[in-house]
């Protein structure tokens, strides 16, 4: 009989600690026994004591037959998968592995434009050719919504030779597409539906949340277990259902992408988070939903804020909404989300999950207390009062008013892999018009590519990047993070 409450990796670590084994093996800190290390003083010696490597009894992530294999099997049962793989290189690693498993060089893969840049990395590594499609879009909040089944059907009719379809479910803001209908359409072409479910590992533990991707018919999904559950950052899971994924190739790919120096702290946190949700999942999600509902109701009472909610249901691309994500539109205050994020952090020691030019995004879990919620409400009220007393802070709003935060998809002149491996040259951003990008440029967060390797710079993209640069946005992916210059392909 399988006991879901078991935590085999944690049990093995406890046994190793109890045995007081003398360590003539890696890592060099020998369980935290070396003095004068500030990290040991800050984190505690127990964390270092549990930081072991794959010594006998601890199994091997790349060839699991012992406690790791057992923990992964338990996770598969918990999350409704046929097979689950633990990831120590983040959800990025899992998404890259899925793309590389499904596609050979030159193969087409359908992907929405609001993908995380890690998926683009998988496309570059695989040599696949992305067929981008635009998700639905909300102009009030300036955010991408979900993907409509009609968009997928149209894309597949145009590109019937596509080898896979990848969907973001849910979006960063918690928007869930009609994945069941999408899965039926994709499977008519006998190709796999891959799902970036990084922000949905808590789905399936409460009836008021969207269905899990696997429940809706996906062939594979990747969970950022650390995003909404309680594992350590960088600890994630990859789930497989059915036989459309070549598991032999997937496992070989994971062996290439994952570190051979496995972190048992990350594995133990996955083991613990899984058991925690087995025992208390619905209770924890219920707490998060109650806190979120309280915040949503109170935020609606404060003039100036728009709260994305169920009023979007029924629109194209919006089949369901994860209420634990709270997207706060602040355009009525005539400030940018970037300014608001900084003001809250500096004046109230509150850090939101993400800020873009028009919004603040909150992620609510059972780890957020009523005190947290009250402090946030107080901070947002005081910020409104501050803006009213200091109208000069709204002067820069004219810079962003009317900008399209989701530039149209430019021409793909060559595959991302060809551009990545090409001979780059440096140009100023203003001179890049018409040239092919040799690099990915993303505003981070959320990490959605503005331009990908192989795409041509358009006036809209150059204008958008110039405005983001003026606003002090953090760029990722590009060689020159100041964006004074960009890398282009010599033609």
N, C-alpha and C positions, 0 to 999 in steps of 0.2 A: 504493500500500500504506500502510495506517494504522499508524503506530508508536506504540504505547501508552506507550512510555517518554518520549515528547516532553512538554515542559511549555511550551506556546506562550506563555502569559501571562508566565511567568518569563523566557523567551527575549526577549520584547519589552521587558521592563523592563531586562534586561541591556544590550540594544542601545541603549536610550534613555540609560542611564547611560554607556555607552562613548562615545556620540556627544558627551558633555559639552555638551548643548544648553543655551543661555542661556535662562533661564526668566522670561519676562514673562507668566506665567499662574499660576493657583492651583496649589497652596496657597501661603499667604503666607510659609512658612518657606523657600521656594525651594530645596528639597532639603537643608535643614539648614544653610544658609549664614549664618543670623542667630545671633550669639553670645549668651551669657548665658542659655541655655535649659537648665534642669536635665534636662528630658526627653531632649534630644539627648545630653547627657553620660551619662545613665543607659542609654538604649536604643542609643546608637551612631548615628553619622551615616548609616550605610548604610541603616538603616530609613527615615530621612527622605528619603534620596536616592531610594528606591524608591517613595515616597509621591507618586504623580503623579495626574493626572486624565485624562479620556478625550481626550487630545490625539491628533492623527493618528498612526496606527500602533498605538494602544492599544485600539481598538475601543470599543463602547458597550454596556454591559450591557442597556440598554433596547431596543436594536436591533442585536443582535450579528451581524456578518457576517465578522469577522476573527478575531483570536486568542482572544477570549472565546467566540465561536461554536465554534471548533475545540476549545477546552478542554472546553466543555460536551458536544460530540459524543464526545470521548474518555471523559468521565465516564459518559455513557450506555452506552458499550460496557463499561466496567469494572463498572458496577453493574447491568447487565442491563436497562436501560430503553430504551424507544423514543425518549424525549427527556428531557434533564436540564436543569434551570435552576439556576444558581448564585444563592445567597441571601446578601446582605450585612446583612440585618436579622434574622438568626437563624432557627431553625426556626419560631419564632413567626410570622414573616412568611409562611412557606410554608403552614403550617396554616391561617392566616387566609385566604390566597388560595384554598386548596382549598374551604373552606366557602363563600366568597363566589362561587366559580365554579359550585358545584353547586346553590346555593339562592338563591331569590328571597324577598322579604318574605312571611312567612306559611307558607313551605314547612317541612315537618317534616324534621328530621335526627336519626337515632338516635345517641346518644353515651353512653359509659359515664360513671359518676359520677366516676371517677378521671382525668378529663381534666385536662390542664394548663390554667391559666386563659387562656392565649393562644387556645385554641380557643373559649372563651366570648367572647373579644373578636371573633373572626371571626363568631360567631353574632349578636352585637350589631350589627356592621357590616353583615351581610347582611340582618338582619331575620328570619332563620329562627327557627323555634320548636323548641327542643330537646326531644326525648323521651329522658329520662334512664333508664338501666337500671343496676342494680347489678352490678358484676363479682362473681365469687366472692370469698370472704373467708376469711382464716385467723386464727382467734381466738388461737392461740398466739403469733404474731408481731404480731398487730394490723395486718395489711397487706392491701390488696386484691390478689387474684390476677388471673388472666386472665379472659376472657369465654368462656363455654361456647357452643357452637353452638345449643344448645336455647334459651338466653336470646335470641339473635338471631332465631331462628325464631318464638318466642312474640311478640316485639316486632313483627316484621313482619306477623304474622297479625293483631295488634291494630291496627297502623298501616300498612296496605298502601299508603297514599298517601305514605309517606315518600319523600323525593327522594334520600337518600344515607344511608349508614351509615359511622360513623367508629369505628375501633378503636385502642386503645393496644397496640402490639406492638413490643418487649416492654415490660413495666411497668418502673418505676424499678428494681425489685429483680431484673429479668432474667427474669420469668415470661412465657413465650410461649404464646399460645392456639393452638387448632387452626384456624389461619387458612385452610387449604385448604378445610375443610368449611364454614367461615363464608362464604368467597368464593362457593362454589357456591350456598349458600342465598340470599345477597344478589343474585347474578346471575339467579336465577330471577325476580326482580322487575324485572330490567333497569335496575337503578340501580347507581351506582358504590360500590365499597368503598374508602374513604380510610383511610390508616394513618399514625398518629403513630409512626414508627419512629426517633424522635430518638435513642434509646439503642441502636440496632442497626445503625449504619453498617458495623460489622465483620462482620456476618453475610454469608455467601457466600464468605468467604475461608478457611474451615476446616470440615471435615466434622463436627466435634464441636459446632458451633454450630447454632442453629435456621436454617431456611430464611429467605431474605430475603422480605420482604412481597410483592415482585413475583413471585418464584418460586412463592409460595403462591397467587397469583391476584389480588392487589390491583391496583386500577386506578391508584393513585397512592400514593406514600409520601414522607415528609419525613425526611431524615437530619440530625441534629445532628452534622455532620461533626467538629466540635470536641470532642464529648463523649468519643468513644472512639478517634478517629483524631487526626491531628496538625495539623489546621488551626487557625488562630487562633479564639479565642472570637468568636462571632457569625457565623462563616462556616459555612453550611449548604447543603444541596442538596435540590431537589424533583425526584422522578422520576415519569415517566408511562409507562404501558403500556396499549396498546389504544386504543379510540376512545370510551370512555364519558365521558371528560373533554373538555369544550369548550375546546380549546387557545387559540382566539382570545380567549375570555373570560378564561381563566386568564392569558394574557400581558398583557391589558389591565389585569387586577386587580393583577398584579405591578408594572406601571408606576405604579399608584396607590400601592401600599404600600412600594415600595423607594425608597431615597434616590436622587436624581439626582446626588448627589456621591459617586460610586462609590469605595469604598476598594480600591485595587489591592493593598494589603497583604493584605486579606482574600481577594481573588480569587487572588493568587499563592499564598497558603497552601492554598487549595482545589486549585489546579493541582498543587502539590507533594505534597499528601497523597494525591491520586488516583494520581499516578505512583508514589509510594512503595508504595502497596498493590498496584499492578499488579506491581511488581518483587519485593516482599518481604512481601506480605500474609499468606500462610500462615505464614511464619516468625515474623512479629511476633505473630500471634494465638497461635501455639504457645508462644511465650515467656510471653505473658500467662496462658495456661491452665496452664502449668507452675508459675508463681509462685502463681497462685490455688490450685492443688491443694496445693502445699506449705503455704500459709497455712491452708487448710481443715483439712488433717490435723493441723497443729500446734495450731490453735485448739480442736479437739475434745479435746485432751489437757488443756486448762485448765478447771478446774471453774468453773461459773457462766455459761458462754457456750453459746448454741444457734446452730448454723450452718444456715441454710436451704439445703436441697440436694435431691438426687434422690429423697428419700423422699416428696416431694410429687407426683412424676410419677404420672399416672393419676387424680389428683383432678380434679373438675370445674374447668375453666378452666386446668388445668396440663398442657399438651401437651409442652412442652420447657422447659429452663432454660439461660440463659446463665451459664456457670460463672465468667465473668470478673467478675460482680457478686457480692459477698460480703455477705450480710445477716446481721448478728450480733445475735441476740436477747439482751437483758441483764436480763430481768425477774427471773431467779433471783438477781441481785445486789441487787435491791430498790433500784435507783437509776433515774433517767431517762436516756435516751440523750442528752438535752441536757446533763446534768451530766457524763456520761462524755466527750462531745465536748470540752467546755471543759477538763476535767481533762487529757486527752491533749494538747491544744494548749498549755496553760500549763506542763505538766510535761515534755513530751517533744517539743514543736514538731511534732506530728503533726496534720494536718487531714484528717478523713474527708470523704467526699462529702456525706453527709447524716446528720442525727440526728433521730429523732422521739422520742416519749415512751418507746417500748419497744425501739428498735433503733439500731444504727450501720450505715451502709452504706458499703462500699468499692468503688471502681471500679478494676480492675487492668488495666493495659495494658503493652506492651513497654517503656514508659518507667519502669516500676517495677523497681528493682534488687533483688537478694537482700538487700542492706544495708537497703533500705526495709522489706522483709518482716521482717527480724530486729529492726529497731527497733520496728516495730509490735507484734510478739509480746512484746518486752521491756516495752513500755509497758503492754500489756494485762495482763501478769502482775503488774506493779508496782501497777496500779490495783486489782486484786483484793486484793493485800496491804494496800494503803492502806485500802480499805473495811473489811477485817477488823479493822484497828487503830483505825479511826475509825467505829464503828457509827452515830454520830450523823448521818452523811451520808444514811442511809437513812430518816430520820424523815419526810421529805416524800413518801415512796413511797405512803403511804396516800391521798394526794390523787389520784394517778393510777390506783391499783389498781382494776380493774374498769371503768374508763371505756371507752366505745366510741369508738375513734379514727376511726370511719367513720360519722358520723351518718346516719340514714335520710333519704332524699330527701323534702324538704318539698313542699307544694303549690305548683305554678306558677300564680299568680293572673293574671299577664299576661306577655307575651313579654319577654325580657331587653331588647330594644331599646326597647319602650314604657316599661319601668321606668327605663332609662338616660336617656331623654329626658323623663321626667316631672318633676314639681315635688317635689323632696326636702325633707324636714324632719329635724331632728336630734333624737334621743331618746337617753337613756341605754340601755345594753345591757339592763339589767334591765327597762326599760319597753317593750321592742320586741316582746314576745310578741304574736303574732297580726297584726303589721303586715307590710307588704310591703317587702322590702329594695329600696333604690334603688342598691345597690352590690354588688360581689363582695367577699367576705372569704375570704382564703386564709391558711393557715399556710405560711410559706415558709422552706426547702423543705418538702415537694415541690411546692407550688403548686397543689394540688388544691382546688377551691372547696368551702368549708364551706356557704356560702349564695350564691346567684346573684341578680342583679337580677330582680325579678318573683316571687321565692319568699317565702313567709311564714315568719317566725321561729317556731320550735317550742320547747317547753321543753328538749328534748334538745340543740338547737343552741345555745341560750343557755347551758346548763350547760357544754357542751363548750368554747365560746369563753371562758367565765369561767375554766375550769381552765387553758386554754392561756395566757390572760392572766396568771394567777397564776404560771405556770411561766416566764414571760418569753419566750414564743414570738415570733418576728418575724412580723408580719402584713403582707400586701400586698393591694393593690386597694382597701382602704378609705381614706376621707378622713382619719379620725382613727386613726392607726396605734397609738395607745395603747389604743384600743377603749373609752375611757370613754364615747364616744357612737357611734352608728351612724346612717346615713342611711336613712330610710324614705319611702315614697310617701304623700302626703296623700290620704286617701280621703273 
